[in-house]
């Protein structure tokens, strides 16, 4: 019996060795998915670090920003102007959240704030369906000068295909992550954001406005959501089903830690590459749809043995 099980699980490793070009294709596709997962998780991390709120609405913010961009262009607005107006919309959303939700729920239990973001999710879903309709929209990739087509690499007689939109997604996502890292570490506002993340009361004592910081944080999360919506929409169109994909950020956060930007990146890559490899090579052993649950199994294991994640801080409370 042991030999049979060993053979079943060893055979995919033989396939990897015998078909390295196919393995490279799988790893590349997993890498691109992982980068986009990391982008979604980054939006969660930004808000959680600055305000201690788990923003359940981050997924629908990805969809809403993409729908706003496509919807404005459908009305005849030039792509560049539609992009600027969408950014303005995400700022208006950030300002409204601070004025109408956060400011009125200061010092409330975390569960109250979490429920407020669930309410925000349903509001954005309703607004999106009312304004833009529920049908799938095509992302304006050409108008945004995003590349199309593909390139072929033939290592050792094999064949690896790189979609140009995937390359652009990886480059843009990496540039955004680097830009945010620079913003948080080198600018005055970024240092204020990190101070708020460390201690709200101490930040208030030195004159840092929490309201101002919360608006900036939610707007930064909105920018991340917009970039994610454009990249995911370019790969699979824009629809409300994207918010389901956005929930894949939850296992990413569990792996990397809810307060760690590097953790979001590493966790995203682990989930993206891991689920793709497992689906292709071992999916037949567990039935179809492995990608739908693989990430949550990994997250459950981490919750059992390392609940703070790879880069999260271990919190010890006196009782």
Buried (B, 14 or more C-beta within 10 A) or exposed (E): EEEEEEEEEEEBEEEBEEEBBBBBBBBBBBBBBBBBBBBBBBBBBBBBBBBBBBBBBBBBBBBBBBBBBBBBBEEEBEBEEBBEBBBEBBBEBBBEBBEEBBEEBEEEEEEEBEBBBEEBBEEBBEBBEEEBEEEEBEBBBEBBEBBEEEEEEEEEEBEBEBBEBBBBBBEBBBEBBEEBBEBBEEEEBBEBBBBBBEEBEEBEEEEBEBEEBBBBBBBBBBBBBBBBBBBBBBBEBBBBEBBEBBBBBBBBBBBBBBBBBBBBBBBBBBBBBBBBBBBBBBBEEEEEEBBEEBBBEBBEEBBEEBEBBBBBEEEEEEE
